Amino acid sequence: MKLKRLAAVYAIFMGISMIGLWAMFYFNGQIPELKTKPIEIGLHLLAELTTAILLMVSGIGMLTEKGWAYSIYMFATGMLVYTMIQSPGYFLQSGDIPIVIMFGVFIILAIILVTSLLVKRDNFDI
């Protein structure tokens, strides 16, 4: 699988996963901050939703060979790396180690993909 295609599929997968995870938390009543800290969690959810949408848009753009997709991908993946550094704290605090490990694997993949794309940047129509 080509690097660009792998990065695109990863971006789409992560975007869909982020939205799916938050939807699951919401529908299972697992976001107590909606009542205790509605503004804080609202802005956090806005940031996560924006990240997810930009990941999916950039992934689709890369798969369809759009010139703008590389820049959006790099921006969205930067947002993703931030959220994958910040978000595991909640799960680490509650002792949910498997989720923390999952975040670790995903952040390593994101860093490998971004680094590889930066090295092979000449392969993109920017």
Buried (B, 14 or more C-beta within 10 A) or exposed (E): EEEBEBBBBBBBBBBBBBBEBBEEEEEEEEBEBBEEEEEEBEEBBEBBBEBBBBBBBBBBBBBEEBEEBBEBBBBBBBBBBEBBEEBBEEBEEEEEEEBBEBBEEBBEBBEEBBEBBEEEEEEBEE
